[in-house]
Amino acid sequence: MKLAHLPRTAAFARTALFTALSLTGLTPALAQQAASSPDQRAAQLLKRMSLEDMHHMVQSYNNMMSLQQPSGGIGAAGYVPALPKLGIPALQENDASIGVHNYPIDQGPGKQPAHVRGEAGNATPLPSTLALAATWNPEIAYAGGRMIAGEAHDQGINVLLAGGINLTREPRDGRTFEYLGEDPLLAARIDGGEIRGIQSQHVISTIKHYALNDQETNRLTVNANIDERAMRESDLLAFELAIEDGHPGSVMCGYNKVNGVWDCSSKHLLEDILKDDWKYPGWVMTDWGADHGVMDAMAGTDQVSGIDAGSGFSLGQTSSSFGAPLLKAIQKGDIPRSRLEDMTHRILRSMYAVGLFEHPPVTKPLDAEADAQVAQHAAEQAIVLLKNDRDQLPLHKDVKTVAIIGGHADAGVLSGGGSAQVWPIGGPAIPAVKGPDWQWKVYDPSSPMKALQKLLPNAKISYDDGSDPARAAALAKSSDVAIVFATQWTCEGVDLADLALPDKQDALIDAVASANSHSVVVLENGGPVKMPWLSKVGAVVEAWYPGARGGEAIAGVLTGKVNPSGRLPVTFPQDEQQLPRPRITQAQEVDYNIDGAAVGYKWFDKNKLQPLFPFGFGLSYSHFDYSDLHVSTQGDRVMVSFKVSNAGQREGMDTPQVYVSLPGESGEAPRRLAGFQKLALKPGQSRTVTVTIDPRLLATFDVPGHRWTIAAGSYPIQVGHSSRDFALNSAATVAAATIAP
């Protein structure tokens, strides 16, 4: 069957992208107005706006590094002042991938920073975004987004610069921890969930950084080279799927170049793909200072962000590309007035769609306990049990002596640095340490040791800071169990040189494991790390940056109060030599055509490399069996159903994964993740899972034909526990089809 330019999911109902606004409590006039679509409302308001009013809307001012705030400013990252005469509220834009960021200002050597928005500890940190991806649970992401946006709304913020979805092409990237792993489908489902959660609270979310902003080294200048097909089937597919799922109000274009053109100057990325192919109705904002001239407006950029307005905050004296140069370009006819109208319409449309007019932020106290529980629940599902020889975990309730070593585990848990940093309620567990620039190294005040003491009240638990491996080994030798907390701090602006644990922690772990065969390693890290000591330790727990209640979540997993259910969203390589680029690219050109669309596990599969731990991997204290596989096809849709059974003795959660292979050599790699579902099962319980595969995951992108193409043939289907562990095999017979881009 030939399906010429089949619309994908009715183009995800493009004419109704956003949720309907509640009319409760509105006046009859406002209720009638709100009954109109966001587009209709934006069009009506636009008719009342002058050229100056529209120009006002397309510039956002840097408002995050000064304790002297302009009138109406609250110290968020960006600020578009209100237009009271038109009833347009201010845009208060804030970083918030993991929680509401409060910008620290260095007060000098040895001093803790002041904060732009008053008291430092005023937000709840979720686990890192990579940890959210490790839950493989969009519902957890939705709850986390809802919590973050609730706290933002209670602080006067109505736009969050969240939704980071750059794929992990470079695991040494300093921002790996605030992205969502290496697979487009997984990243999109988690990102879509978080964005929907944020916007449910009448707070606009961005999605960022569009596109190929995949390393921090030379991030302001680097050019990412990649061919069109590979880009469409990898990084852009992640954005496309997440936009369809989450409907973010804004897209943030990145700093880098793609194929020689700046992200925010790329008509191909912004107009041809985002707005024309995907019919995206919201607005494009630049990253802070990522504009490169007034003609960015004609390329598809709608708003310039991070304009330095000076100490006096004079709105009329800026160096913005969209300041005086934009007005002059319109006067000369280089940019039509209709383009400025479109830019403004897009901003207003998103404001109406998410409810900014009817639901202004109202400052009020946070429900810190309820929000911390959201963070803890996320951390519990994010923790990945990587190794558990001889069932060393969970710790037996009768254990007598436990050695806790390193990682400041007596005080708290590590978090990542940069614009995703959250200054936690109550302040850091230990004094924050200044990073290489404006970043701070912060430990959230949730002590794994104290949490373990509560869960193991009869055990003697001793702590050693790990600074002397010989002393730590002596404590380990005298204890029934030794638990080493190993940390790796990463941050925006700085990439890692390699994947080794810093500060000689490998030697510490080796010494402890040599002294006590009952040794456990708990990792608090931003991404994959090497493990030269793996064969010597009994168990490895990947905790990521676990957030506000990370200590409680880790203790729950170690003791069995929580059955671990996290799965890796990234491949852990044996070493850097297995990566497409063994050394991180320091030059101004990075060649992503080396791996193309074969990102992460696809690269390992394509090149027959054995990773340290594969994508999708994670152990449980229970055991899950798969059976009764059925595959059916209806038009361009492939449905896969199978039974999942808990064959263990404990209640737990499992995440069966469906992978598809394309016929012949047409795919970028031997297989693609095509679906997954997380479910909870009691011992002996079974459930049937049904996964419908998105047609684009059966397709390749036909560049000359400007369409997705599905080849007729047999598509192998595999169901398993990871990208390398399959229990069920079948195939789908699929007819030829084409899909609109």
C-alpha positions in Angstrom: 0.0 0.0 0.0 1.3 3.4 -1.0 0.5 6.2 1.5 1.6 9.4 -0.1 2.7 11.9 2.5 0.7 10.3 5.3 0.1 12.9 8.0 1.8 11.7 11.2 -0.8 11.4 14.0 -2.8 14.1 12.2 0.3 16.2 12.5 -0.2 15.8 16.3 -3.4 17.8 16.0 -1.4 20.9 15.1 -4.4 23.2 15.2 -5.0 22.3 18.8 -1.5 22.0 20.3 -2.2 23.2 23.9 -4.7 22.3 26.6 -7.9 24.3 26.9 -7.9 27.0 29.5 -10.1 26.7 32.5 -12.9 29.3 32.6 -13.6 28.9 36.3 -13.9 32.3 37.9 -13.6 34.4 34.8 -15.9 37.3 34.0 -18.4 36.7 31.1 -16.2 38.9 28.9 -13.1 37.0 29.7 -14.9 33.7 29.5 -16.0 34.5 26.0 -12.5 35.6 25.1 -10.9 32.5 26.6 -13.3 30.3 24.6 -11.5 31.4 21.5 -8.3 29.6 20.4 -4.9 30.9 21.5 -4.3 31.9 17.9 -7.6 33.9 17.7 -6.9 35.6 21.0 -3.3 36.5 19.9 -4.6 37.9 16.6 -7.2 40.1 18.4 -4.6 41.5 20.8 -2.1 42.1 18.0 -4.6 44.4 16.2 -4.3 46.8 19.2 -0.5 46.8 19.3 1.7 49.5 17.8 5.0 48.9 16.2 6.7 49.9 19.5 4.5 47.5 21.4 5.5 44.6 19.2 9.1 45.6 19.3 8.9 45.5 23.1 7.9 41.8 23.0 10.8 40.5 21.0 13.6 41.5 23.4 14.4 39.7 26.8 16.8 41.4 29.2 19.5 39.7 31.2 18.2 40.0 34.8 20.2 37.4 36.7 23.6 38.8 37.8 22.6 42.0 39.6 21.2 42.5 43.1 19.8 45.9 41.8 16.7 44.9 40.0 14.7 47.0 37.5 11.2 48.0 38.2 9.1 44.8 37.9 12.1 42.5 37.8 12.4 39.7 40.3 15.9 38.5 39.5 15.0 35.7 37.1 17.3 34.9 34.1 15.4 37.0 31.6 12.8 39.7 31.8 10.3 41.2 29.3 8.5 44.0 31.1 4.7 44.1 31.2 2.6 46.2 28.9 -0.1 47.3 31.4 -2.1 49.3 28.8 -2.7 46.1 26.8 -3.0 43.8 29.8 0.1 41.9 28.8 2.0 40.4 31.8 5.7 40.5 32.2 7.7 37.4 31.2 9.9 36.3 34.1 12.2 33.7 32.6 14.2 31.4 34.8 16.6 28.4 34.5 14.9 25.3 35.8 16.0 22.0 34.3 16.1 20.3 37.7 14.6 22.9 40.0 14.2 26.7 40.2 17.7 28.2 39.9 18.6 31.2 42.1 21.6 33.0 40.7 24.6 33.1 43.1 26.9 36.2 43.2 30.4 35.7 44.4 31.2 37.7 47.5 34.9 37.0 47.5 37.3 34.3 48.7 36.0 32.1 51.5 32.6 33.7 51.4 29.3 32.0 50.5 27.5 33.7 47.6 24.7 36.2 47.8 21.7 35.4 45.7 19.7 37.5 43.3 16.3 36.5 44.7 17.0 37.0 48.4 17.4 34.0 50.5 19.5 31.3 48.9 17.6 28.1 49.9 14.3 28.5 48.2 13.8 25.6 45.9 13.6 21.8 45.8 16.2 20.0 43.5 14.9 17.0 41.5 17.5 14.4 40.6 19.5 15.3 37.5 17.6 15.2 34.3 19.7 12.3 33.2 18.4 10.5 36.3 14.9 11.3 35.2 15.7 9.6 31.9 16.9 6.6 33.9 13.4 6.2 35.4 12.1 5.4 31.9 8.9 6.8 33.3 7.2 9.8 31.7 4.8 10.0 34.6 7.7 10.6 37.0 9.0 13.3 34.6 5.5 14.9 34.5 5.3 15.0 38.3 8.8 16.5 38.5 7.9 19.2 36.0 4.7 20.0 37.8 6.6 20.3 41.1 9.3 22.6 39.6 6.7 24.8 37.9 4.6 25.0 41.1 7.6 26.3 43.0 8.5 28.7 40.1 4.9 30.1 40.0 5.0 30.6 43.8 8.1 32.8 43.3 6.7 35.0 40.5 8.2 33.1 37.5 6.1 32.2 34.5 8.6 30.9 31.9 11.1 28.1 32.6 14.2 27.5 30.5 13.8 23.7 30.8 13.4 20.8 28.4 17.1 20.1 27.6 17.1 17.3 25.0 20.5 17.4 23.3 21.5 13.7 22.7 24.6 12.3 24.4 26.9 12.2 21.5 29.7 13.2 23.8 29.5 11.6 27.2 32.3 13.9 28.5 30.0 16.8 27.9 29.7 18.9 31.1 25.9 19.1 30.6 25.3 15.4 30.1 23.7 15.4 33.6 21.0 17.9 32.5 20.1 16.1 29.3 18.2 12.9 28.6 20.5 10.4 27.2 21.3 9.0 23.8 18.1 7.7 22.3 15.6 10.0 20.5 12.5 8.1 21.7 13.4 7.8 25.3 14.6 11.4 25.5 11.4 12.7 23.8 9.0 10.8 26.0 10.7 11.9 29.2 11.1 15.5 28.0 7.5 15.6 26.8 6.4 14.5 30.2 8.4 17.1 32.0 7.3 19.9 29.7 3.6 18.9 30.1 4.1 18.9 33.8 5.6 22.4 33.8 2.9 23.9 31.6 0.1 22.3 33.6 1.0 25.0 36.2 0.5 27.9 33.8 4.2 28.2 33.3 5.7 28.2 29.8 8.5 25.7 29.2 11.1 25.9 26.5 12.8 23.0 24.8 16.5 23.4 24.2 19.2 23.7 22.8 18.1 23.5 19.2 20.2 21.9 17.7 23.4 19.7 17.9 24.6 21.7 21.0 26.2 18.5 22.2 29.5 19.6 23.9 30.6 22.6 26.0 34.1 22.8 24.6 34.1 25.9 22.3 30.3 25.9 22.6 30.0 29.5 21.5 31.9 28.9 18.2 32.0 25.2 17.4 30.6 24.0 14.1 28.7 20.7 14.1 29.0 18.9 10.8 26.3 16.3 10.0 24.4 15.2 6.9 20.7 15.9 6.7 19.5 12.3 6.9 21.5 11.5 10.0 20.4 14.7 11.7 16.7 14.0 11.0 17.0 10.5 12.3 18.8 11.4 15.6 19.0 14.8 17.2 16.2 16.4 15.3 13.9 13.4 15.8 14.3 13.8 19.5 13.1 17.4 19.3 10.3 16.5 16.9 8.9 13.8 19.1 9.2 15.8 22.3 7.5 18.9 20.7 4.6 16.7 19.6 4.3 15.2 23.1 5.0 18.2 25.3 3.9 21.2 23.1 6.5 23.6 24.6 5.6 27.3 24.4 9.1 28.2 23.2 12.1 26.6 21.5 15.6 27.9 22.5 18.1 27.9 19.7 21.7 27.2 20.7 25.1 28.8 20.5 26.8 26.5 18.0 26.8 26.3 14.3 25.3 23.4 12.3 26.9 22.8 8.9 28.5 26.2 9.0 25.4 28.3 10.0 24.7 29.6 13.5 21.7 27.8 15.2 19.8 31.1 15.6 20.7 32.2 12.1 19.7 29.0 10.4 16.6 29.4 8.2 16.9 25.6 7.5 16.6 24.7 11.1 14.1 27.3 12.3 11.9 28.0 9.3 12.2 25.0 6.9 12.2 22.3 9.6 10.7 23.6 12.8 8.0 26.0 11.6 7.2 24.6 8.1 7.8 20.8 8.3 6.7 20.5 12.0 4.2 23.3 12.0 5.5 24.6 15.3 3.3 27.5 16.4 5.3 28.8 19.4 8.2 31.2 19.5 12.0 30.8 19.0 14.1 32.5 21.7 17.9 32.7 21.5 20.1 31.3 24.2 21.7 34.2 26.1 23.8 36.2 23.6 23.3 33.6 20.8 22.0 36.1 18.2 24.2 37.1 15.3 22.5 40.0 13.6 19.2 41.5 12.8 18.6 39.1 9.9 18.2 36.3 12.4 14.6 37.5 12.4 14.3 36.4 8.7 15.9 33.0 9.6 13.1 32.3 12.1 14.3 33.7 15.5 11.5 35.5 17.2 13.0 36.9 20.4 16.6 37.8 21.5 17.4 36.8 25.0 19.9 38.0 27.6 20.3 41.6 26.4 22.6 43.5 28.8 20.5 46.6 29.6 23.2 48.2 31.7 23.2 49.3 35.3 20.4 51.8 34.7 18.3 49.2 32.9 17.5 51.6 30.0 15.3 49.7 27.6 16.1 52.0 24.8 19.9 51.7 25.0 20.9 48.1 24.1 23.1 46.4 21.7 20.5 43.8 20.9 20.2 42.5 17.3 16.5 43.1 17.7 16.9 46.6 19.2 17.4 49.6 17.0 18.7 47.5 14.1 15.4 45.7 13.8 13.4 49.0 13.6 15.8 50.3 11.0 15.5 47.1 9.0 11.7 47.4 9.0 11.8 51.0 8.0 14.1 50.2 5.1 12.0 47.2 4.0 14.7 44.6 4.6 12.4 43.0 7.1 8.6 43.3 6.5 6.4 44.5 9.3 4.5 41.2 8.9 7.5 39.3 10.2 7.5 41.4 13.4 3.8 40.7 13.7 4.4 37.0 13.3 7.1 37.1 16.0 4.8 38.9 18.4 1.9 36.6 17.6 3.9 33.5 18.4 4.8 34.9 21.8 1.3 35.9 22.7 -0.1 32.6 21.4 2.0 30.6 23.8 1.2 33.0 26.6 -2.6 32.4 26.0 -2.2 28.7 25.4 -0.5 28.1 28.7 -2.7 30.4 30.7 -0.3 33.3 31.6 -3.1 35.9 31.3 -5.6 34.2 33.5 -3.2 32.7 36.0 -0.6 35.2 37.1 2.1 34.0 39.6 1.3 34.7 43.2 4.1 34.7 45.6 3.5 32.3 48.5 5.4 29.7 50.7 6.4 26.4 49.1 5.1 23.1 50.3 8.6 21.9 50.9 7.7 18.5 52.3 5.4 17.5 49.5 7.9 18.7 46.9 10.7 16.8 48.5 8.6 13.6 48.3 8.3 14.2 44.6 12.1 14.4 44.3 12.6 11.3 46.5 10.1 9.3 44.4 11.9 10.3 41.3 15.3 9.3 42.7 14.0 6.0 43.9 13.0 5.1 40.4 16.1 6.6 38.8 18.7 4.6 40.8 20.2 1.8 38.6 21.7 -1.3 40.2 24.6 -2.2 37.9 26.1 -5.1 39.7 25.0 -7.4 42.6 27.2 -10.4 42.8 26.1 -13.1 45.3 23.1 -10.9 46.2 25.2 -8.6 48.4 22.3 -6.2 48.2 20.0 -5.5 49.8 21.9 -5.3 53.1 20.6 -7.8 55.6 18.7 -6.3 58.5 21.0 -8.1 60.9 24.2 -6.6 59.6 26.3 -5.5 62.5 29.0 -3.1 61.2 28.9 -0.9 58.1 31.7 1.4 56.9 30.7 4.5 54.9 33.6 5.9 53.0 34.0 9.1 51.0 31.7 11.4 49.0 30.7 13.5 52.0 28.0 10.8 52.5 27.8 11.8 56.2 26.4 15.2 55.1 24.7 15.1 51.7 24.6 14.2 48.0 26.3 15.9 45.1 24.6 18.0 42.4 25.7 19.3 39.1 26.8 22.9 38.4 25.9 25.7 36.1 22.5 27.2 35.2 20.8 23.9 36.2 22.2 24.3 39.8 19.5 24.5 42.5 20.4 26.0 45.9 18.5 23.7 48.1 16.0 24.5 50.9 18.1 24.8 54.1 21.2 25.6 52.1 24.0 23.2 51.0 25.0 20.3 53.3 28.6 21.6 53.4 29.9 25.1 52.3 29.6 25.4 48.6 32.9 25.5 46.6 33.5 27.9 43.8 33.9 26.3 40.4 36.0 27.4 37.4 33.9 30.4 36.6 30.4 31.2 37.8 29.6 27.6 38.8 29.4 26.3 42.3 29.8 22.8 43.7 26.9 22.1 46.0 25.9 19.1 48.1 22.2 18.8 48.8 21.5 18.3 52.5 20.3 14.6 52.4 22.8 12.4 54.2 22.9 8.7 53.0 24.7 7.8 56.2 22.0 9.3 58.4 19.3 7.7 56.3 21.0 4.3 56.6 21.2 4.7 60.4 17.4 5.1 60.5 16.8 2.0 58.4 19.5 -0.1 60.2 19.1 1.0 63.8 20.9 -2.0 65.2 24.0 -1.6 63.1 27.2 0.3 64.0 27.8 2.7 61.0 31.1 4.4 60.9 32.3 7.1 58.5 35.7 7.8 56.9 36.1 10.7 54.4 38.3 8.6 52.1 41.2 11.0 52.0 43.6 8.3 53.2 43.1 5.0 51.3 45.0 3.0 53.9 42.9 4.3 56.7 39.7 3.7 54.8 40.8 0.1 53.9 41.5 -0.6 57.6 37.9 0.6 58.5 36.6 -1.6 55.7 38.5 -4.6 56.9 37.0 -4.3 60.4 33.4 -4.0 59.0 30.9 -6.5 57.7 30.2 -4.3 54.7 32.0 -1.3 53.2 30.2 1.2 51.1 32.3 3.7 49.0 30.5 6.8 47.8 32.3 7.9 44.7 31.6 11.4 43.2 32.2 13.1 39.8 31.2 16.7 39.6 30.3 18.1 36.2 29.0 21.5 35.2 27.9 23.7 32.3 30.7 25.4 30.5 33.4 22.7 31.1 33.8 19.3 29.6 35.6 16.4 31.2 39.0 15.3 29.9 38.1 11.7 30.3 35.6 9.3 31.9 37.8 8.5 35.0 36.6 9.2 38.5 38.6 12.3 39.8 40.7 12.7 42.9 42.3 9.2 42.9 38.9 7.6 43.8 39.7 4.6 41.7 42.6 3.8 44.0 40.5 4.3 47.0 37.8 1.9 45.8 40.5 -0.7 44.9 42.0 -0.4 48.4 38.7 -0.9 50.1 37.6 -3.8 47.8 41.0 -5.5 48.5 40.4 -5.2 52.2 36.7 -6.4 52.2 35.1 -8.6 49.6 31.7 -7.3 50.7 32.2 -3.9 49.1 29.6 -1.7 47.5 30.2 1.3 45.3 27.6 4.1 45.1 28.2 6.5 42.2 27.0 10.1 42.3 28.0 11.4 38.8 27.0 13.3 35.8 27.3 10.5 33.2 29.2 7.4 32.3 32.4 6.6 34.1 35.1 3.9 33.8 35.3 1.2 36.4 38.8 -0.4 36.6 37.8 -1.9 40.0 34.6 -3.5 38.8 35.7 -7.1 39.1 36.7 -6.6 42.7 33.6 -5.1 44.2 30.4 -6.9 45.0 27.8 -4.4 44.0 27.6 -1.1 42.1 24.7 1.4 42.5 24.3 4.2 40.0 22.6 7.1 41.9 23.4 10.0 39.5 22.9 13.4 41.2 19.9 12.3 43.3 18.4 15.5 44.5 16.6 16.8 47.6 16.0 13.4 49.2 18.8 11.5 47.5 20.2 10.2 50.7 16.9 8.6 51.6 16.5 7.1 48.1 20.0 5.6 48.2 19.5 4.1 51.7 16.1 2.7 50.6 17.7 0.8 47.7 20.7 -0.4 49.7 18.4 -1.8 52.4 15.7 -3.2 50.1 13.0 -0.8 51.3 13.1 0.2 47.6 13.4 -2.4 44.8 15.7 -0.7 42.2 14.0 -0.2 38.9 16.2 2.3 37.0 17.6 1.5 33.6 20.6 3.2 31.9 19.6 6.0 29.4 23.2 6.0 28.2 25.8 3.4 27.3 28.7 3.0 29.7 31.8 2.3 27.5 34.8 0.3 28.7 37.0 3.3 27.9 37.3 6.4 25.7 38.7 4.3 22.8 35.3 2.9 22.2 33.8 6.3 21.5 33.4 7.8 18.0 35.8 10.5 19.1 38.3 9.0 21.6 39.4 12.5 22.5 36.9 15.3 23.0 37.0 17.7 20.0 39.0 20.8 20.9 38.9 22.2 17.3 36.3 24.6 15.9 34.8 21.7 13.8 33.3 18.6 15.2 32.5 15.8 12.8 29.2 14.1 13.7 29.2 12.2 10.4 31.5 9.7 12.0 28.6 8.3 14.0 25.8 9.9 12.1 22.5 8.7 13.4 24.2 5.8 15.2 24.4 7.6 18.5 25.2 5.7 21.7 24.2 2.0 21.7 23.7 2.1 18.0 27.3 3.0 17.5 28.3 0.1 19.8 26.0 -2.3 18.0 27.1 -1.1 14.5 30.8 -1.5 15.4 30.3 -4.7 17.4 31.8 -3.2 20.5 31.2 -4.7 24.0 30.3 -1.9 26.4 30.9 -1.9 30.1 27.1 -1.7 30.6 24.6 -1.4 27.7 21.8 1.1 27.1 18.6 0.0 28.9 20.5 -2.1 31.5 19.5 -2.3 35.1 19.1 -5.1 37.8 16.3 -5.7 40.3 15.9 -7.6 43.5 13.2 -9.5 41.6 13.1 -11.3 38.3 10.8 -10.7 35.3 9.9 -13.0 32.5 8.5 -12.2 29.1 6.2 -14.4 27.0 3.3 -14.6 24.5 4.7 -12.2 21.9 2.2 -11.0 19.3 3.0 -8.6 16.4 0.3 -7.1 14.2 0.2 -4.4 11.5 -2.6 -1.9 10.7 -1.6 0.4 7.9 1.6 2.2 8.9 1.2 1.1 12.6 3.0 -1.9 14.1 1.5 -3.2 17.4 3.6 -5.3 19.7 2.0 -7.1 22.7 3.5 -9.5 25.2 3.1 -10.7 28.8 5.4 -9.6 31.6 5.5 -11.7 34.8 7.2 -11.1 38.1 8.9 -14.4 38.8 10.7 -13.2 41.9 9.9 -12.9 45.6 9.6 -9.2 45.8 7.2 -6.6 44.4 9.0 -4.5 41.8 9.0 -2.4 38.7 10.2 -3.5 35.3 10.7 -1.8 31.9 10.4 -4.1 29.0 11.9 -2.6 25.9 10.9 -3.2 22.2 13.6 -2.8 19.5 13.0 -2.9 15.7 15.5 -3.6 12.9 15.1 -2.2 9.4 15.2 -4.5 6.4 18.6 -5.1 4.9 21.2 -2.4 5.5 18.8 0.5 5.4 19.0 1.5 9.1 21.7 3.5 10.7 22.5 0.5 13.1 21.3 -3.0 13.7 18.4 -1.9 15.8 16.4 1.0 17.3 14.5 1.5 20.4 10.9 1.5 19.3 8.9 1.4 22.5 8.9 0.8 26.2 6.6 0.7 29.2 7.3 0.8 33.0 5.0 -1.2 35.2 4.8 -2.4 38.7 4.1 -6.1 39.5 3.6 -8.1 42.7 5.3 -11.5 43.0 3.6 -13.9 40.7 1.6 -11.2 39.0 1.5 -10.9 35.2 0.3 -8.1 32.8 0.0 -7.7 29.1 1.9 -4.8 27.6 1.0 -3.3 24.2 3.4 -1.0 22.4 2.5 0.8 19.2 5.6 1.8 17.1 5.7 5.3 15.7 6.0 4.9 11.9 9.0 7.2 11.8 10.9 4.5 13.8 10.3 2.2 10.9 11.5 4.8 8.3 14.6 6.4 6.9 14.6 10.1 5.9 14.7 10.5 2.2 16.5 13.8 1.7 15.9 14.3 -2.1 12.2 13.4 -1.6 11.9 15.5 1.5 9.9 12.8 3.4 10.1 9.8 5.6 10.2 6.5 3.6 9.1 3.1 4.9 10.4 0.3 2.8 8.2 -2.8 2.2 9.5 -5.8 3.9 10.0 -7.8 7.1 11.0 -5.9 10.2 12.6 -8.0 13.0 11.1 -7.2 16.4 12.9 -8.0 19.7 11.7 -7.6 23.2 14.2 -7.6 26.1 15.7 -6.2 29.3 18.2 -3.9 27.5 19.7 -3.2 24.1 21.8 -6.3 24.5 19.5 -8.8 26.3 16.5 -10.1 24.4 14.0 -12.6 25.5 11.4 -12.6 22.6 11.8 -12.4 18.8 9.3 -11.9 16.0 8.9 -9.8 12.9 6.4 -7.4 11.3 5.5 -7.4 7.7 5.2 -3.7 6.7 3.9 -2.2 3.5 5.7 0.7 1.7 4.7 4.1 2.8 5.8 7.7 2.9 5.3 10.2 5.7 5.3 14.0 5.5 8.4 15.5 7.2 
